[in-house]
Amino acid sequence: MFGVGSVCVKIAGRDAGSICVVIDNMDNNYVLVDGLVRRKKVNTKHLERINKTVDVKKNGSTSDVLEALKVAELVSEEQVTKWLGRKPKTVGEKPVTKRVLEMKENANKKAKKAEEKKVKATEKKVKEAKKVEKKPVEKETKKVEKKPVKKVTKK
């Protein structure tokens, strides 16, 4: 009943009232649809078939389906551009709880403290090495003073 290329209207769900095209038969009760709806596996009970078909390849792309609908004059250029202009849903990061944020902050603080300790230790070693280099080894030499020798005379 629902062949590839059959034009339908969704009568149930989020996309109810929108025009779609069958692009693949899954089994007796389900088909894959695309068009002015999200590409999705749909129960045939949720579709109302229009007595029109369009030339679409099995599992064709969304742009091919919309172009075929435009050629058949079932949708306007404005509808197609509006539909294609939608941003695809992007997968974002999972929401983070307050506790997890605190744990990350604490870990960052600990890492910074450890880094600072390492820097201080290396600076201390460098200073000690410079002190050792600055102090040249002094030779201890005693200066012997010559005292004038007194002549002792015997009397």
Rosetta silent file (secondary structure, phi, psi, omega in degrees, C-alpha in Angstrom):
SEQUENCE: MFGVGSVCVKIAGRDAGSICVVIDNMDNNYVLVDGLVRRKKVNTKHLERINKTVDVKKNGSTSDVLEALKVAELVSEEQVTKWLGRKPKTVGEKPVTKRVLEMKENANKKAKKAEEKKVKATEKKVKEAKKVEKKPVEKETKKVEKKPVKKVTKK
SCORE:     score description
SCORE:     0.000 S_00000001
   1 L     0.000  -47.130  178.879    0.000    0.000    0.000 S_00000001
   2 L  -101.827   95.810  178.316    2.804    2.438    0.955 S_00000001
   3 L   -90.529  166.337  177.888    5.424    2.149   -1.783 S_00000001
   4 L   -62.927  125.857 -179.064    8.669    4.093   -2.021 S_00000001
   5 L   101.569   -5.086  178.859    7.779    7.580   -3.245 S_00000001
   6 E   -68.398  133.742  178.794    4.229    7.622   -1.840 S_00000001
   7 E   -92.620  132.776 -176.752    3.247   11.073   -0.592 S_00000001
   8 E  -136.210  168.772  171.975    1.520   11.095    2.797 S_00000001
   9 E  -121.807  131.348  177.039    0.383   13.432    5.556 S_00000001
  10 E   -73.030  133.839 -179.640    1.255   12.645    9.146 S_00000001
  11 L  -114.681   -0.114  179.289   -1.892   12.511   11.266 S_00000001
  12 L  -144.719  154.573  175.556   -0.345   11.773   14.649 S_00000001
  13 L    93.903 -171.662 -175.392    2.658   12.841   16.652 S_00000001
  14 L   -64.222  -34.756 -177.637    4.814   15.919   16.765 S_00000001
  15 L   -96.014   21.983 -177.860    4.867   16.378   12.987 S_00000001
  16 L   -57.810  136.091  179.897    1.094   15.937   12.536 S_00000001
  17 L    91.160   -2.778 -178.164   -0.234   17.801    9.494 S_00000001
  18 L   -95.862  149.515  179.620    3.110   17.774    7.669 S_00000001
  19 E   -84.498  137.562  178.913    3.732   16.344    4.210 S_00000001
  20 E  -142.409  167.751  179.402    6.149   13.431    3.953 S_00000001
  21 E  -127.861  137.210  176.889    7.338   10.854    1.465 S_00000001
  22 E   -75.934  126.078  179.697    7.871    7.157    2.097 S_00000001
  23 E  -115.317   -6.383  175.937   11.513    6.350    1.363 S_00000001
  24 E  -166.090  141.818  173.997   11.694    2.771    2.658 S_00000001
  25 E   -94.752  119.092 -179.772    9.367   -0.043    3.760 S_00000001
  26 L   -81.883  -54.667  174.229   10.533   -1.472    7.075 S_00000001
  27 L  -157.102 -160.998 -175.704    7.857   -4.178    7.468 S_00000001
  28 L   -63.301  -33.064 -173.560    4.056   -4.490    7.173 S_00000001
  29 L  -106.230  -10.928 -174.651    3.307   -1.832    9.813 S_00000001
  30 E  -128.244  143.091  175.328    6.266    0.566    9.616 S_00000001
  31 E  -134.463  159.962  175.566    7.804    2.778    6.940 S_00000001
  32 E   -99.569  125.839 -177.148   10.670    5.279    6.876 S_00000001
  33 E  -119.834  157.535  176.692    9.514    8.785    5.974 S_00000001
  34 E  -154.519  166.526 -179.365   11.239   12.064    5.153 S_00000001
  35 E   139.594 -125.343  176.460   10.242   15.448    3.779 S_00000001
  36 L   -87.475   27.386  175.749    8.843   18.286    5.876 S_00000001
  37 L  -131.820  169.653  174.187    9.123   15.939    8.870 S_00000001
  38 L   -71.818  140.386  176.754   12.020   14.437   10.729 S_00000001
  39 L   -62.770  120.988 -170.358   13.414   11.336    9.012 S_00000001
  40 E  -159.790  152.475  171.854   11.837    8.661   11.100 S_00000001
  41 E   -79.366  125.075 -172.709   10.383    5.176   11.278 S_00000001
  42 E  -129.070  142.421  173.518    6.606    5.681   11.425 S_00000001
  43 E   -69.634  136.397 -178.427    3.631    3.410   12.016 S_00000001
  44 H   -65.327  -19.758  177.267    1.438    3.288    8.890 S_00000001
  45 H   -70.216  -17.623 -179.484   -1.592    3.964   11.088 S_00000001
  46 H   -94.828    8.536 -179.078   -0.160    7.454   11.686 S_00000001
  47 E  -120.913  144.602  172.309   -0.071    8.300    7.968 S_00000001
  48 E  -117.731  120.410 -174.514   -2.778    9.318    5.545 S_00000001
  49 E   -80.388  135.665  172.594   -1.855    8.541    1.959 S_00000001
  50 E   -97.786  145.569 -177.422   -2.396   11.139   -0.768 S_00000001
  51 E   -77.139   49.481  176.453   -2.991    9.726   -4.258 S_00000001
  52 E  -136.323  151.347  174.734    0.310   11.148   -5.535 S_00000001
  53 E  -132.656  156.067  176.114    3.778    9.739   -5.852 S_00000001
  54 L  -125.416  157.635 -178.702    7.154   11.323   -6.456 S_00000001
  55 L   -86.744  101.486 -178.615   10.286    9.883   -8.026 S_00000001
  56 L  -134.040  139.768  175.886   12.619    9.234   -5.103 S_00000001
  57 L   -72.557  155.099  175.191   15.344    6.641   -4.640 S_00000001
  58 L   -63.724  130.928 -176.847   15.080    4.212   -1.772 S_00000001
  59 L    58.542   35.352  177.880   16.733    5.846    1.289 S_00000001
  60 L   -67.169  162.656 -178.096   17.274    9.072   -0.694 S_00000001
  61 L   -74.800  164.084 -179.874   18.591   12.179    1.037 S_00000001
  62 H   -61.715  -41.469 -179.518   16.360   14.838    2.570 S_00000001
  63 H   -64.767  -36.173  176.862   17.330   17.393   -0.076 S_00000001
  64 H   -65.021  -41.850  179.995   16.387   14.906   -2.845 S_00000001
  65 H   -64.518  -45.545 -179.900   12.993   14.294   -1.230 S_00000001
  66 H   -65.397  -37.649  177.409   12.300   18.007   -0.826 S_00000001
  67 H   -63.480  -41.546  178.943   13.364   18.671   -4.433 S_00000001
  68 H   -65.233  -38.835  177.290   10.958   15.947   -5.640 S_00000001
  69 H   -65.892  -37.062  179.531    8.126   17.471   -3.583 S_00000001
  70 H   -67.890  -41.180  179.001    8.915   20.903   -5.041 S_00000001
  71 H   -64.296  -38.413  178.981    8.889   19.533   -8.616 S_00000001
  72 L   -77.467   -0.721  179.144    5.518   17.874   -7.965 S_00000001
  73 L    59.484   37.012  175.970    4.302   21.272   -6.680 S_00000001
  74 L   -95.019  -21.250  176.534    3.247   19.816   -3.321 S_00000001
  75 L  -134.945  155.205  179.968    5.398   22.250   -1.333 S_00000001
  76 L   -89.985  166.761  177.656    6.558   25.786   -2.035 S_00000001
  77 H   -61.313  -37.890 -179.318   10.102   27.060   -2.371 S_00000001
  78 H   -62.185  -43.101  179.706    9.663   28.963    0.907 S_00000001
  79 H   -63.303  -40.752 -179.225    8.765   25.811    2.821 S_00000001
  80 H   -65.531  -47.829 -179.024   11.782   23.985    1.421 S_00000001
  81 H   -65.614  -36.205  177.616   14.223   26.777    2.239 S_00000001
  82 H   -64.364  -43.455 -178.419   12.717   27.155    5.698 S_00000001
  83 H   -67.767  -42.609 -179.705   13.041   23.418    6.340 S_00000001
  84 H   -72.421  -22.921 -179.896   16.593   23.198    4.990 S_00000001
  85 L   -77.017  -10.676  179.375   17.569   26.318    6.927 S_00000001
  86 L   -66.012  144.015  177.671   16.903   24.624   10.245 S_00000001
  87 L   -80.942  136.566  176.045   19.925   23.842   12.292 S_00000001
  88 L   -68.882  150.146 -179.746   20.480   20.149   12.951 S_00000001
  89 L   -67.753  127.246  179.902   20.274   19.113   16.542 S_00000001
  90 L  -102.729  146.653  178.679   23.730   19.066   18.053 S_00000001
  91 L   -87.219  116.990 -179.179   24.765   16.826   20.865 S_00000001
  92 L   -98.172 -176.106  177.748   25.989   18.986   23.721 S_00000001
  93 L   -75.074  152.850  177.777   27.695   18.184   26.942 S_00000001
  94 L   -69.024  148.082  177.444   25.728   16.558   29.684 S_00000001
  95 L   -63.255  143.066 -176.023   24.521   18.892   32.400 S_00000001
  96 L  -110.357  134.163 -179.596   26.929   19.048   35.300 S_00000001
  97 L   -78.915  164.168 -179.703   25.798   19.101   38.912 S_00000001
  98 H   -60.558  -39.684 -178.256   27.044   21.570   41.485 S_00000001
  99 H   -62.761  -42.639 -179.670   28.878   18.808   43.319 S_00000001
 100 H   -65.661  -40.241  177.819   30.802   17.767   40.212 S_00000001
 101 H   -61.621  -43.257  178.421   31.781   21.385   39.542 S_00000001
 102 H   -61.869  -41.585  179.537   33.062   21.737   43.105 S_00000001
 103 H   -62.855  -40.915  178.864   35.074   18.528   42.747 S_00000001
 104 H   -65.700  -41.517  179.035   36.648   19.814   39.532 S_00000001
 105 H   -62.408  -44.714  179.311   37.477   23.170   41.150 S_00000001
 106 H   -62.018  -40.987  178.591   39.073   21.439   44.150 S_00000001
 107 H   -63.708  -40.555  178.211   41.124   19.226   41.858 S_00000001
 108 H   -64.302  -41.814  178.762   42.276   22.308   39.928 S_00000001
 109 H   -61.825  -45.173  179.659   43.221   24.085   43.173 S_00000001
 110 H   -62.159  -41.020  179.611   45.219   21.067   44.354 S_00000001
 111 H   -64.154  -40.743  178.759   46.984   20.846   41.017 S_00000001
 112 H   -64.632  -42.906  179.070   47.874   24.555   41.158 S_00000001
 113 H   -62.028  -43.799  179.378   49.228   24.223   44.719 S_00000001
 114 H   -62.705  -39.424  177.807   51.335   21.224   43.720 S_00000001
 115 H   -63.757  -43.892  178.906   52.659   23.180   40.733 S_00000001
 116 H   -61.780  -41.460  178.196   53.506   26.151   42.944 S_00000001
 117 H   -61.288  -42.269  179.196   55.369   23.875   45.390 S_00000001
 118 H   -62.865  -43.492 -179.660   57.398   22.420   42.545 S_00000001
 119 H   -63.000  -45.439  179.504   58.235   25.893   41.247 S_00000001
 120 H   -61.763  -42.258 -179.908   59.275   27.096   44.719 S_00000001
 121 H   -62.915  -43.073  179.258   61.433   24.013   45.263 S_00000001
 122 H   -68.045  -38.298  176.817   63.227   24.493   41.961 S_00000001
 123 H   -62.047  -40.783  179.641   63.710   28.205   42.658 S_00000001
 124 H   -63.282  -43.059  178.478   65.183   27.348   46.060 S_00000001
 125 H   -63.809  -39.912  179.202   67.597   24.871   44.498 S_00000001
 126 H   -64.013  -42.862  179.125   68.636   27.430   41.889 S_00000001
 127 H   -61.726  -44.728  179.127   69.305   30.039   44.606 S_00000001
 128 H   -61.918  -40.020  179.760   71.394   27.580   46.603 S_00000001
 129 H   -65.703  -37.602  178.404   73.376   26.677   43.512 S_00000001
 130 H   -67.571  -38.899  178.777   74.038   30.362   42.802 S_00000001
 131 H   -61.737  -42.811 -179.907   75.235   30.937   46.382 S_00000001
 132 H   -64.222  -39.254  179.929   77.690   28.106   46.052 S_00000001
 133 H   -68.809  -35.614 -177.615   78.954   29.514   42.761 S_00000001
 134 H   -67.953  -37.135 -177.465   79.356   33.031   44.162 S_00000001
 135 L   -80.985  102.007  176.670   81.607   32.003   47.056 S_00000001
 136 L   -75.490  152.994  179.887   84.999   31.351   45.549 S_00000001
 137 L   -74.769  120.222 -178.097   87.248   29.090   47.501 S_00000001
 138 L   -95.087  136.367  176.644   89.676   31.322   49.386 S_00000001
 139 L   -85.232  131.707  178.485   93.137   30.175   50.118 S_00000001
 140 L   -90.710  107.105  177.303   94.056   30.760   53.639 S_00000001
 141 L  -118.776  132.983  179.089   97.508   32.158   53.623 S_00000001
 142 L   -91.915  131.871  176.134   99.093   33.570   56.656 S_00000001
 143 L   -88.211  122.503  179.670  101.083   36.639   56.186 S_00000001
 144 L   -94.120  120.796  179.570  104.191   36.434   58.153 S_00000001
 145 L   -89.657  133.544  177.638  105.317   39.746   59.360 S_00000001
 146 L   -88.959  122.579  177.855  108.959   40.191   59.650 S_00000001
 147 L   -93.825  143.414  178.074  109.909   41.799   62.836 S_00000001
 148 L   -65.666  136.117 -178.792  113.093   43.686   62.962 S_00000001
 149 L   -86.441  129.290  178.340  115.666   41.684   64.741 S_00000001
 150 L   -89.133  136.518  178.057  117.301   43.380   67.635 S_00000001
 151 L   -84.620  128.055  178.598  120.916   42.894   67.968 S_00000001
 152 L   -96.490  128.597  179.707  121.812   41.811   71.366 S_00000001
 153 L  -111.571  143.544 -178.971  125.071   43.052   72.583 S_00000001
 154 L   -93.341  140.958  177.242  126.943   41.596   75.485 S_00000001
 155 L  -114.634    0.000    0.000  128.182   43.754   78.130 S_00000001
